[in-house]
Amino acid sequence: MSTTNIDGEERRPIHTLFVGSHPVQYSAPIFRRLAQHPQLEIQVAYCGMQGAELKLDPGFGIDVKWDVPLLEGYEWVALPNRSPVPKSGSFFALFNPGIWRLISRGKFDAVILYTGYRCATFWIALAAAKWNRIPILFGTDAHELAPRDRKDWKLWVKKMLWPRLFRLADVVLAPSSGTVALMRGLGIHEDRIALTPYCVDNDWWIEQSAKVDRRAVRARWDVPDDSFAILFCAKLQRWKRPQDLLCAFAKIADANAYLVFAGEGPLRSALESEAHSLGIADKVRFLGFVNQSELPGTYTASDILVLPSEHEPFGVVVNEAMLCKCPVIVSDRVGAGFDLVREAETGFVFAVGDVTGLAVALRRAMSDRDHLREMGEASNRRMAEWSPRDNIAAFVQSVMRVTKICSGSATTKTL
């Protein structure tokens, strides 16, 4: 397959390798679209198969297999993981030495790393691309240097190492304007930063939401159709701060409001106990883990989504909710807030940890149902400018630029 440029010359597609830690429900639709792009020829290399196979998800604390297609519509290969310590979170959890051979012999024009730098395979792939003089793109979804556990020594290490780390990329992929600002602050040149919007399959979410029987979903929750449903949709982990929402909900003391937790995790039993202690257990619903095909109904049946996290590099649940016309309340540590949340238009932002401030935002949302519906419509419209189309356009532009720059000054080694 080849394409013709504006001068009438034929140009072959750019052969691009994506290296992913495992199949992800958000990435798969983007890969399918990229596979159809006339200027690209893509292959995806997975270092593990979590998500596509039933395996323990450490965040949820249960076995998870996503119920949407993850491996269809694009070329992919599974790399054997030779890890001696495959415990999630460790540096050697992903150790796929076969990536060196794949990159060295694959005749790729560009390599994109989606594994994160805290695993061995990232560094093997980076070294292979550098050795073979292949342009390499990677990034982060972070918008601040502070680590999740807020340990000072980790912050110091990041300040020292991150400027050097991201200068190794020919292009740094930044999924939000918050990440763009962070990279600028680290001294990464503007020309080497690409805003590639962190997105989901917008068309799928809109189509699925339109099919939802809101009343039937609420009946399954045992939540009255005319009540106000507040949704928390995330892993029940400490840094997501679900307890803040529970306490804020207790403060509003509205007899016609219900709080719905969609997600699983280690805090569930503590939250259930706290709900009883606060005297609101009859108004709180715990749905447990909700698989992908059921999420459009979960958002569509809710009146507002709340994400009170103290550490949330982006928060793609915000995209999903807004596509389902569900406005949002987020803390000021949620990365999606930089680009998607417009105060009193698509949602509200409060200071992380401020339970009273969160309660105030909830009361504002509940005080005017007509305005809330307008916010839902505005949320949906906002997502038209934060879509796979925008992500792919920015990505393709970046790949074309670096392959053009590098092709004139480098030759590829073959081992």
C-alpha positions in Angstrom: 0.0 0.0 0.0 1.3 3.5 -0.8 0.0 7.0 -0.8 0.6 9.9 -3.2 1.8 13.3 -1.8 0.9 16.7 -3.2 3.8 16.5 -5.7 2.5 13.4 -7.2 5.2 11.2 -5.7 4.3 7.9 -4.2 5.2 7.4 -0.5 4.9 4.2 1.4 3.0 4.2 4.7 5.0 4.9 7.8 5.7 1.5 9.5 5.0 2.1 13.1 5.4 -0.1 16.2 3.4 0.4 19.4 4.7 -1.3 22.5 1.9 -1.7 25.1 2.0 -3.2 28.5 -1.3 -5.1 27.9 -4.5 -4.7 25.8 -6.5 -1.7 27.1 -10.2 -1.0 26.3 -9.4 2.7 25.5 -6.5 2.0 23.2 -8.0 -0.8 21.1 -10.5 1.5 19.2 -7.7 3.9 18.5 -5.5 1.1 17.1 -8.3 0.0 14.8 -8.6 3.5 13.4 -4.9 3.9 13.0 -4.8 0.6 11.1 -7.1 2.1 8.5 -5.1 5.3 8.2 -3.7 5.6 4.6 -0.4 7.1 5.9 0.3 4.4 8.5 1.1 0.7 8.7 0.9 -0.3 12.4 1.8 -3.2 14.5 1.1 -3.5 18.2 3.4 -5.6 20.6 1.8 -6.5 23.9 4.0 -7.4 26.9 1.2 -9.1 28.7 -2.4 -10.1 28.1 -4.1 -8.8 31.2 -7.6 -7.5 30.3 -7.9 -9.7 27.2 -7.6 -12.8 29.5 -9.2 -13.3 32.9 -6.5 -12.3 35.3 -6.2 -10.5 38.7 -6.4 -6.7 38.4 -4.4 -5.4 41.3 -6.4 -2.1 41.4 -9.8 -3.8 41.6 -8.5 -6.7 43.6 -10.5 -9.2 41.5 -10.1 -11.1 38.3 -11.0 -9.0 35.3 -11.6 -9.6 31.6 -13.0 -6.7 29.6 -16.2 -7.7 27.6 -15.5 -5.6 24.5 -13.2 -6.5 21.6 -9.6 -5.7 22.4 -7.6 -7.6 19.8 -9.7 -7.1 16.6 -9.0 -4.9 13.6 -5.3 -4.4 13.8 -2.1 -6.4 13.7 -0.7 -7.4 17.0 1.8 -9.8 18.6 2.2 -11.0 22.2 5.8 -10.9 23.5 6.8 -13.6 25.9 7.3 -12.2 29.4 10.4 -13.7 30.9 10.0 -11.9 34.2 11.6 -13.7 37.2 9.3 -11.7 39.5 6.0 -11.0 37.6 4.5 -9.1 40.6 2.6 -6.1 39.3 4.3 -2.8 40.1 7.9 -4.1 40.2 10.5 -3.0 37.7 10.9 -6.6 36.3 7.1 -7.3 36.2 7.5 -6.8 32.4 10.7 -8.2 31.1 10.3 -9.0 27.4 13.7 -9.3 25.8 12.1 -10.3 22.5 11.3 -6.7 21.9 14.9 -6.1 20.9 14.7 -8.6 18.1 11.3 -7.3 16.9 12.5 -3.7 16.8 15.9 -4.5 15.2 14.4 -6.7 12.4 11.0 -5.1 11.9 12.1 -2.3 9.6 10.0 0.2 11.6 10.1 3.9 10.9 9.0 4.8 14.4 8.5 3.2 17.8 5.9 4.3 20.3 6.2 3.2 23.9 3.0 2.9 26.0 4.5 0.7 28.8 5.6 3.5 31.1 9.3 3.9 32.1 9.0 1.9 35.4 9.4 -1.5 33.7 12.4 -3.3 32.2 10.8 -3.7 28.7 10.6 0.1 28.3 14.4 0.4 28.6 15.1 -2.6 26.3 12.8 -1.1 23.7 14.3 2.4 24.1 17.8 1.0 23.7 16.8 -1.0 20.7 15.3 2.0 19.0 18.3 4.2 19.8 20.7 1.5 18.6 18.9 1.1 15.3 18.4 4.9 14.9 14.6 4.7 14.8 12.6 7.7 16.0 11.0 7.0 19.4 7.9 8.6 20.9 6.7 8.2 24.5 5.2 10.3 27.2 3.2 10.4 30.4 -0.3 11.4 31.5 1.1 13.1 34.6 0.4 16.8 35.1 2.5 17.2 38.3 5.7 15.7 39.6 4.3 14.7 43.0 4.1 10.9 43.3 1.0 9.2 44.3 2.3 8.4 47.8 3.6 11.9 48.2 7.1 10.8 49.4 9.6 13.6 49.2 12.5 11.4 48.0 10.5 10.3 45.0 9.7 14.0 44.1 13.4 14.8 44.4 14.3 11.9 42.1 11.7 13.0 39.5 13.0 16.6 39.5 16.5 15.2 38.8 15.7 12.5 36.3 12.5 13.5 34.4 14.1 16.3 32.3 16.8 13.7 31.2 14.2 11.0 30.6 11.9 12.9 28.4 14.7 14.4 26.3 15.3 10.8 25.2 12.1 11.0 23.2 12.0 12.4 19.7 8.5 13.5 20.6 6.8 13.5 24.0 3.2 12.5 23.8 1.1 14.6 26.2 -2.6 13.6 26.6 -3.7 16.9 28.3 -2.7 20.5 28.4 -1.7 19.8 32.0 1.0 17.4 30.8 2.1 19.9 28.1 2.6 22.5 30.8 4.6 20.0 32.9 6.9 19.1 30.0 7.5 22.8 29.3 8.4 23.3 33.0 10.9 20.4 32.7 12.6 22.3 29.8 11.4 20.1 27.0 11.4 22.1 23.8 8.0 23.1 22.5 8.7 21.4 19.1 9.2 18.1 20.8 5.8 18.1 22.7 2.6 16.8 21.0 -0.8 17.2 22.6 -2.5 14.0 21.8 -5.9 14.1 23.5 -6.6 11.3 25.9 -9.8 10.0 24.4 -12.2 7.1 24.1 -14.3 5.8 21.2 -16.7 8.7 21.2 -19.0 7.2 18.6 -19.4 4.0 20.6 -20.2 5.7 23.8 -22.8 8.0 22.2 -24.5 5.2 20.4 -24.6 2.9 23.5 -25.9 5.8 25.7 -28.8 6.4 23.3 -30.0 2.8 23.7 -30.1 2.9 27.5 -33.4 2.5 29.4 -32.6 4.8 32.3 -35.6 3.7 34.3 -34.7 0.0 34.0 -31.2 0.6 35.1 -32.3 2.6 38.1 -34.8 -0.2 38.9 -31.9 -2.6 39.1 -30.2 -0.3 41.5 -33.4 0.2 43.6 -33.1 3.9 43.0 -36.3 5.8 42.3 -36.5 7.3 38.8 -37.3 10.8 40.1 -34.4 10.9 42.6 -31.0 12.5 42.2 -28.3 9.8 41.5 -24.7 10.8 42.3 -22.1 8.4 40.7 -18.6 7.4 41.8 -17.0 5.3 39.0 -13.5 4.1 39.8 -11.4 1.7 41.7 -12.1 1.9 45.5 -8.6 2.9 46.3 -7.2 5.4 48.9 -5.9 7.9 46.3 -9.4 8.1 44.6 -10.7 9.4 48.0 -14.2 7.8 47.7 -14.6 8.5 51.5 -14.7 12.2 50.8 -17.7 11.8 48.5 -19.4 9.6 51.1 -18.9 12.3 53.8 -20.0 15.1 51.5 -23.1 13.1 50.6 -23.9 12.8 54.3 -23.6 16.5 54.7 -26.1 17.4 52.0 -28.8 15.3 53.8 -31.2 15.2 50.9 -33.9 12.6 51.2 -34.3 12.4 47.5 -30.6 11.7 46.7 -28.8 8.5 46.3 -25.0 7.7 46.1 -23.9 5.0 43.7 -20.4 3.4 43.9 -19.5 1.6 40.6 -16.2 -0.2 41.2 -14.3 -2.6 43.4 -11.3 -2.3 45.6 -9.8 -2.7 49.1 -11.8 0.2 50.5 -15.2 -1.3 49.9 -15.8 -2.8 53.3 -14.6 0.3 55.0 -17.0 2.5 52.9 -19.9 0.2 53.7 -19.2 0.4 57.4 -18.8 4.2 57.2 -22.1 4.5 55.4 -23.8 2.6 58.3 -22.0 4.8 60.9 -23.2 8.0 59.1 -26.8 6.7 59.0 -27.0 6.8 55.2 -26.6 3.1 54.3 -30.1 3.0 52.8 -29.2 5.7 50.4 -25.9 4.2 49.2 -25.6 1.5 46.5 -22.4 -0.5 45.9 -22.5 -2.1 42.4 -19.1 -3.7 42.5 -17.1 -4.1 39.3 -18.9 -2.9 36.3 -17.7 -4.2 32.9 -17.3 -2.0 29.9 -20.5 -2.9 28.1 -22.5 -1.9 31.2 -20.8 1.5 31.8 -22.9 3.5 29.3 -26.0 2.6 31.2 -24.3 3.4 34.5 -23.4 7.0 33.4 -26.7 7.6 31.5 -28.8 6.6 34.5 -26.8 8.9 36.8 -27.3 12.7 37.2 -23.7 13.6 37.9 -20.3 11.9 38.2 -17.9 12.8 41.0 -14.2 12.0 40.9 -12.6 13.4 44.1 -9.1 11.9 43.6 -5.9 13.2 45.1 -3.9 11.6 42.4 -5.5 11.3 39.0 -3.1 11.9 36.0 -6.1 12.2 33.7 -9.4 10.3 34.6 -10.9 8.9 31.4 -14.2 8.2 33.3 -14.8 12.0 32.8 -14.7 11.5 29.0 -17.1 8.6 29.3 -19.6 10.4 31.5 -19.7 13.5 29.4 -20.3 11.5 26.3 -23.3 10.1 28.1 -24.5 13.6 28.9 -23.6 13.2 32.5 -21.9 16.4 33.9 -19.0 16.0 36.4 -17.6 17.2 39.6 -13.8 16.7 39.9 -11.1 17.6 42.3 -8.4 20.0 41.2 -5.9 17.1 40.9 -7.9 15.4 38.1 -6.0 15.9 34.8 -9.2 15.8 32.7 -10.2 19.0 34.5 -7.7 21.0 32.6 -9.3 20.5 29.2 -12.8 19.0 29.7 -14.4 20.6 32.8 -15.7 24.1 32.3 -17.0 25.6 35.5 -20.8 25.5 35.7 -20.9 24.6 32.0 -19.8 21.0 31.9 -19.1 20.5 35.6 -17.5 21.8 38.7 -14.0 21.7 40.3 -13.3 21.7 44.0 -10.1 21.6 46.0 -9.0 18.1 46.8 -9.8 17.0 50.3 -12.3 19.8 50.9 -15.4 17.8 51.8 -17.4 20.9 52.5 -16.5 22.3 49.1 -17.6 19.1 47.5 -20.9 19.2 49.4 -21.4 22.8 48.1 -20.8 21.6 44.5 -23.3 18.8 45.0 -25.9 21.2 46.2 -25.3 23.6 43.3 -25.7 20.7 40.9 -28.9 19.5 42.6 -30.5 22.9 42.9 -31.4 23.4 39.2 -32.3 20.3 37.3 -32.9 22.2 34.0 -29.4 23.7 34.3 -28.0 20.3 35.0 -29.6 18.9 31.8 -28.1 21.9 29.9 -24.7 21.0 31.4 -25.2 17.4 30.2 -25.8 18.6 26.6 -22.8 21.0 26.9 -20.6 18.1 28.1 -21.6 16.0 25.1 -20.8 18.9 22.7 -17.4 19.5 24.4 -16.3 16.0 23.6 -16.7 16.6 19.8 -13.4 18.5 20.1 -11.7 15.9 22.2 -12.0 12.8 20.1 -10.1 9.9 18.4 -10.0 12.1 15.3 -8.1 14.8 17.2 -5.8 12.2 18.8 -4.9 10.5 15.6 -4.4 13.8 13.7 -1.9 15.0 16.3 -0.2 11.6 16.4 0.2 11.2 12.7 1.5 14.8 12.3 4.2 14.0 15.0 5.2 10.7 13.4 5.5 12.2 9.9 7.6 15.1 11.3 10.1 12.9 13.1 10.4 10.3 10.4 11.1 13.0 7.9 13.7 14.7 10.1 15.4 11.5 11.0 15.3 9.7 7.6 17.6 12.3 6.0 20.4 11.9 8.6 20.3 8.3 9.7 20.5 4.7 8.4 19.0 1.8 10.1 21.2 -1.0 11.4 20.0 -4.6 10.9 21.2 -7.3 13.3 
